[in-house]
Amino acid sequence: MSGVPSRGDETGRPDIIGLGEAMVLFQPPAGAALDDTATLEVHVAGAEFNLCAAAARLGATTGFCSRVGADPLGARVLAEARTLGVDTTLVMVDEDHPTGLFLKDVRPDGRRRVYYYRRGSAASQLDRADAARLLAARPRLVAVSGVTLALGPGPAAAVRTVVRAARTAGIAVAFDPNLRPALGPVEQQAADARALLGYVDFLLLGTDEAGPLLGVRDPTDPDEVFAAAAHAGVRETVLKAGPDGCYHAATDGTVAHLPSLATAVVDPVGAGDAFAGGYLTARLHGATPAGAAWLGSVLAAGVVAAPGDTTGLPDRSSAAWLLDESLNA
């Protein structure tokens, strides 16, 4: 598989390490709202954290590189990661900065609003030292996102350091642009992400991100998107189209479409991360892009059918069977 170290090239290497921020999520139970609820559900979430959790459920060895505060929320992040099978050796505890948190509200019309409280968080202090710790661990693949790139100068430097050094170190790079208006001008986020594309082995982006990131005229045209990504230096692209499923590379070099496998949608947040965890794990195990896209879609369908970003993942026995199926797809 192009750009991915084989499983037999060196024993003891973790499969995937994610670099980013995990926060504690508070949300009302179904049917309630933040402004009058008497109770809240508590979850742990974050783009790279969710991805690693999905991959770990499939049996991949995963780790998370981040910082959390020396507070109860930081302890909760660490405990949840370990419960999900994600190694926390590379998570530093910061005595001077708090763990970030966010609130999610579902309005009567079904729209979701998210409120972030991450300014000055421990993870916003990530820097090149964290990148060096991650690189020293030599995972087969590192997962990064545009969210971390937009958290501030330190996290941006950490992402750039890892991405630019990975290929020389024999580490594949997976990148999800995750362009978020709440983190600043989308045009600047896209420009910062664009500068890294020449180092990316796996690009997992949404149709809403293809225009700003790649400058394509029609972001819903997968052929145009894949061609633009390849021109930018990306080795392999997956285009996530939400309710319309996804597009992936076919064995004959064309672009293939896989319809969505979701049958019920309770909460769509986290679906893209679960998809990425499934897709990347399958590819690391030798699945074709078609098989990997199928596995990612199955995991995404489970996540959108449940509240929280990881509660809808399959149990370990089912996940192992799904991974085997993806290798035969």
C-alpha positions as CSV (number, residue, x, y, z in Angstrom):
1,M,0.0,0.0,0.0
2,S,1.5,3.3,-1.1
3,G,2.7,5.5,1.8
4,V,1.9,3.1,4.6
5,P,4.6,1.0,6.4
6,S,3.7,-2.7,6.3
7,R,2.7,-4.5,9.5
8,G,5.8,-6.6,9.4
9,D,8.4,-3.8,8.9
10,E,9.0,-3.3,12.7
11,T,7.4,-4.9,15.7
12,G,6.1,-2.8,18.6
13,R,5.1,0.2,16.5
14,P,1.6,1.6,17.3
15,D,-0.8,1.6,14.4
16,I,-2.2,5.1,14.8
17,I,-1.5,8.1,17.0
18,G,-3.8,11.2,17.0
19,L,-2.5,14.6,17.7
20,G,-5.1,17.1,19.0
21,E,-7.5,18.2,21.7
22,A,-10.0,16.1,23.6
23,M,-12.7,17.9,25.6
24,V,-15.5,17.0,27.9
25,L,-19.0,17.4,26.3
26,F,-22.1,18.2,28.3
27,Q,-25.5,17.9,26.6
28,P,-29.1,17.5,27.7
29,P,-30.9,14.2,27.4
30,A,-33.1,13.7,24.3
31,G,-36.0,16.1,24.3
32,A,-34.5,18.6,26.7
33,A,-32.7,21.9,26.2
34,L,-29.7,23.5,27.9
35,D,-31.6,26.5,29.2
36,D,-34.0,24.5,31.4
37,T,-32.7,20.9,31.7
38,A,-32.2,19.6,35.2
39,T,-29.7,16.9,34.1
40,L,-26.8,16.6,31.6
41,E,-25.2,13.7,29.8
42,V,-21.4,13.8,29.9
43,H,-19.1,12.5,27.1
44,V,-15.5,12.9,26.0
45,A,-15.0,14.0,22.4
46,G,-12.5,15.5,19.9
47,A,-11.7,14.8,16.3
48,E,-8.5,12.9,16.7
49,F,-9.7,11.3,20.0
50,N,-12.9,10.0,18.3
51,L,-10.8,8.6,15.4
52,C,-8.5,6.8,17.7
53,A,-11.4,5.4,19.7
54,A,-13.0,4.0,16.5
55,A,-9.7,2.5,15.4
56,A,-9.0,0.9,18.8
57,R,-12.5,-0.7,18.8
58,L,-11.4,-2.4,15.6
59,G,-8.3,-3.8,17.2
60,A,-5.8,-1.2,16.1
61,T,-3.1,-0.1,18.6
62,T,-3.8,3.6,19.0
63,G,-2.4,6.4,21.1
64,F,-3.4,10.0,21.8
65,C,-0.9,12.9,22.0
66,S,-2.3,15.9,23.8
67,R,-2.4,17.9,27.0
68,V,-5.1,18.0,29.6
69,G,-5.5,20.1,32.8
70,A,-4.8,18.8,36.3
71,D,-8.5,18.9,37.0
72,P,-11.5,16.4,37.1
73,L,-12.2,16.9,33.4
74,G,-8.7,16.0,32.5
75,A,-8.9,12.9,34.7
76,R,-12.1,12.1,32.9
77,V,-10.5,12.4,29.4
78,L,-7.7,10.1,30.5
79,A,-10.0,7.5,32.0
80,E,-12.3,7.5,29.0
81,A,-9.4,7.1,26.6
82,R,-8.2,4.1,28.5
83,T,-11.6,2.6,28.7
84,L,-11.8,2.9,24.9
85,G,-8.4,1.2,24.5
86,V,-6.5,4.4,23.5
87,D,-3.0,4.7,25.0
88,T,-2.5,7.9,27.0
89,T,1.3,7.7,27.4
90,L,1.7,10.8,25.2
91,V,-0.9,12.9,27.1
92,M,0.7,15.5,29.3
93,V,-1.0,16.9,32.4
94,D,-0.7,20.7,32.5
95,E,-0.8,22.2,36.0
96,D,-1.4,25.7,34.7
97,H,-4.2,25.4,32.1
98,P,-7.6,23.8,32.3
99,T,-9.2,21.0,30.2
100,G,-11.5,22.4,27.5
101,L,-15.2,21.7,27.5
102,F,-18.1,22.2,25.2
103,L,-21.9,22.2,25.4
104,K,-24.3,20.8,22.8
105,D,-27.9,21.8,22.4
106,V,-30.6,20.4,20.2
107,R,-33.2,23.0,19.3
108,P,-36.9,22.2,18.8
109,D,-36.4,22.4,15.0
110,G,-33.7,19.7,15.2
111,R,-30.8,22.1,14.6
112,R,-27.8,21.6,16.9
113,R,-25.8,24.4,18.5
114,V,-22.4,23.9,20.0
115,Y,-20.8,26.2,22.5
116,Y,-17.0,25.8,23.0
117,Y,-15.0,26.8,26.1
118,R,-11.5,26.0,25.0
119,R,-9.7,29.3,25.0
120,G,-6.5,29.0,27.1
121,S,-7.0,25.2,27.5
122,A,-4.2,22.8,28.2
123,A,-4.4,21.5,24.6
124,S,-4.1,25.0,23.2
125,Q,-0.6,24.9,24.6
126,L,0.6,22.1,22.4
127,D,3.9,22.9,20.7
128,R,6.9,21.3,18.9
129,A,7.9,19.4,22.1
130,D,4.7,17.4,21.8
131,A,5.4,16.8,18.1
132,A,8.9,15.5,19.0
133,R,7.3,13.0,21.6
134,L,4.9,11.8,19.0
135,L,7.6,11.3,16.3
136,A,9.8,9.4,18.7
137,A,6.9,6.9,19.2
138,R,7.1,6.1,15.4
139,P,3.5,5.1,14.8
140,R,2.6,3.6,11.4
141,L,0.2,6.5,10.8
142,V,-0.4,9.9,12.5
143,A,-3.9,11.5,12.4
144,V,-4.2,15.3,12.5
145,S,-7.0,17.7,11.7
146,G,-7.5,21.3,10.8
147,V,-9.1,21.9,14.2
148,T,-5.7,21.4,15.9
149,L,-4.0,23.5,13.2
150,A,-6.4,26.4,14.1
151,L,-6.1,26.2,17.9
152,G,-3.2,28.7,18.0
153,P,0.5,29.1,17.1
154,G,1.8,26.3,19.3
155,P,-0.7,23.6,18.1
156,A,-0.2,24.8,14.5
157,A,3.6,24.4,14.9
158,A,3.1,20.9,16.4
159,V,1.0,19.8,13.4
160,R,3.3,21.2,10.9
161,T,6.4,19.7,12.5
162,V,4.8,16.2,12.6
163,V,3.4,16.4,9.1
164,R,6.6,17.6,7.5
165,A,8.8,15.1,9.3
166,A,6.5,12.0,9.1
167,R,7.4,10.7,5.6
168,T,11.1,10.8,6.3
169,A,10.4,8.9,9.5
170,G,8.4,6.2,7.7
171,I,5.1,7.5,9.2
172,A,2.0,7.9,7.0
173,V,-0.1,11.1,7.5
174,A,-4.0,11.2,7.6
175,F,-5.5,14.7,7.5
176,D,-9.1,15.8,8.0
177,P,-9.4,19.6,7.2
178,N,-12.3,20.0,9.6
179,L,-12.8,23.6,8.7
180,R,-14.7,25.3,11.5
181,P,-16.1,28.9,11.3
182,A,-16.0,29.0,15.1
183,L,-12.2,28.8,14.9
184,G,-11.7,31.9,12.7
185,P,-11.9,32.8,9.0
186,V,-12.5,29.7,6.9
187,E,-10.3,31.1,4.1
188,Q,-7.3,31.3,6.5
189,Q,-7.9,27.8,7.8
190,A,-8.1,26.5,4.3
191,A,-4.9,28.3,3.3
192,D,-3.1,26.8,6.3
193,A,-4.4,23.3,5.5
194,R,-3.6,23.7,1.8
195,A,0.1,24.2,2.6
196,L,0.3,20.7,4.1
197,L,-1.4,18.7,1.4
198,G,1.9,17.8,-0.3
199,Y,2.8,15.7,2.8
200,V,-0.6,14.0,3.2
201,D,-1.1,10.3,2.4
202,F,-4.8,10.1,3.3
203,L,-7.0,13.1,2.8
204,L,-10.5,12.7,4.3
205,L,-12.6,15.8,3.5
206,G,-16.2,16.8,3.2
207,T,-17.9,18.2,0.1
208,D,-18.4,21.5,2.0
209,E,-14.6,21.7,2.5
210,A,-13.5,20.9,-1.0
211,G,-14.2,24.3,-2.4
212,P,-12.3,26.4,0.1
213,L,-9.4,23.9,0.4
214,L,-8.9,22.9,-3.2
215,G,-10.4,25.8,-5.2
216,V,-12.6,23.4,-7.2
217,R,-15.5,24.9,-9.2
218,D,-17.9,22.2,-8.2
219,P,-17.1,20.6,-4.8
220,T,-19.8,18.0,-5.4
221,D,-18.0,16.7,-8.5
222,P,-15.8,13.9,-7.1
223,D,-13.7,13.6,-10.2
224,E,-12.7,17.3,-10.0
225,V,-12.1,17.0,-6.3
226,F,-9.9,13.9,-6.6
227,A,-7.9,15.5,-9.5
228,A,-7.3,18.7,-7.5
229,A,-6.1,16.8,-4.4
230,A,-3.8,14.6,-6.5
231,H,-2.4,17.8,-8.1
232,A,-1.7,19.2,-4.6
233,G,0.3,16.1,-3.8
234,V,-2.2,14.0,-1.8
235,R,-1.7,10.3,-2.3
236,E,-5.2,9.1,-1.5
237,T,-8.5,10.9,-1.1
238,V,-11.8,10.1,0.4
239,L,-14.7,12.6,-0.1
240,K,-17.4,12.5,2.5
241,A,-20.8,13.6,1.3
242,G,-22.9,13.3,4.4
243,P,-26.4,11.8,3.7
244,D,-25.2,11.0,0.2
245,G,-22.5,8.6,1.4
246,C,-18.9,8.9,0.2
247,Y,-16.6,8.7,-2.8
248,H,-13.4,6.7,-2.8
249,A,-10.7,5.5,-5.3
250,A,-11.6,2.5,-7.3
251,T,-9.1,-0.2,-8.4
252,D,-9.1,1.0,-12.0
253,G,-8.2,4.5,-11.0
254,T,-11.6,6.0,-11.3
255,V,-13.8,7.4,-8.5
256,A,-16.5,5.1,-7.0
257,H,-19.5,6.1,-4.9
258,L,-20.8,4.3,-1.8
259,P,-24.3,5.4,-0.6
260,S,-24.8,6.1,3.1
261,L,-25.5,3.1,5.3
262,A,-27.2,5.2,8.0
263,T,-30.8,4.2,8.7
264,A,-31.4,6.4,11.8
265,V,-29.9,9.7,12.8
266,V,-30.0,10.8,16.4
267,D,-26.8,12.9,16.4
268,P,-24.6,13.3,13.3
269,V,-21.6,14.8,15.2
270,G,-18.7,12.4,15.3
271,A,-19.7,10.4,12.2
272,G,-16.8,11.7,10.1
273,D,-14.3,10.8,12.8
274,A,-15.7,7.2,13.1
275,F,-15.6,6.9,9.4
276,A,-12.0,8.0,9.4
277,G,-11.0,5.5,12.1
278,G,-12.7,2.7,10.2
279,Y,-11.3,3.7,6.9
280,L,-7.7,4.1,8.1
281,T,-7.7,0.9,10.1
282,A,-8.9,-1.1,7.2
283,R,-6.3,0.4,4.9
284,L,-3.5,-0.3,7.4
285,H,-4.7,-3.9,7.5
286,G,-4.6,-4.2,3.7
287,A,-8.2,-3.5,2.6
288,T,-8.9,-1.8,-0.7
289,P,-10.3,1.7,-0.6
290,A,-13.7,0.2,-1.3
291,G,-13.5,-2.2,1.6
292,A,-12.2,0.6,3.9
293,A,-15.0,3.0,2.8
294,W,-17.6,0.3,3.6
295,L,-16.1,-0.2,7.1
296,G,-15.9,3.5,7.8
297,S,-19.5,3.9,6.6
298,V,-20.7,1.1,8.9
299,L,-19.0,2.8,11.9
300,A,-20.4,6.2,10.9
301,A,-23.9,4.8,10.7
302,G,-23.7,3.4,14.2
303,V,-22.4,6.6,15.6
304,V,-25.1,8.8,14.1
305,A,-27.7,6.5,15.6
306,A,-26.6,7.2,19.2
307,P,-25.9,10.3,21.3
308,G,-22.3,11.2,21.9
309,D,-19.3,10.7,19.5
310,T,-18.3,7.1,20.5
311,T,-21.3,5.5,22.2
312,G,-22.5,4.1,18.9
313,L,-19.4,2.1,18.1
314,P,-19.9,-1.6,17.7
315,D,-18.8,-4.0,20.5
316,R,-15.3,-5.5,20.1
317,S,-16.5,-8.9,18.8
318,S,-18.7,-7.3,16.1
319,A,-15.9,-4.8,15.2
320,A,-13.5,-7.7,14.7
321,W,-15.9,-9.4,12.3
322,L,-16.5,-6.1,10.5
323,L,-12.8,-5.6,10.0
324,D,-12.5,-9.1,8.5
325,E,-15.4,-8.4,6.2
326,S,-13.8,-5.2,5.0
327,L,-10.7,-7.2,3.9
328,N,-12.9,-9.3,1.6
329,A,-14.9,-6.5,0.1
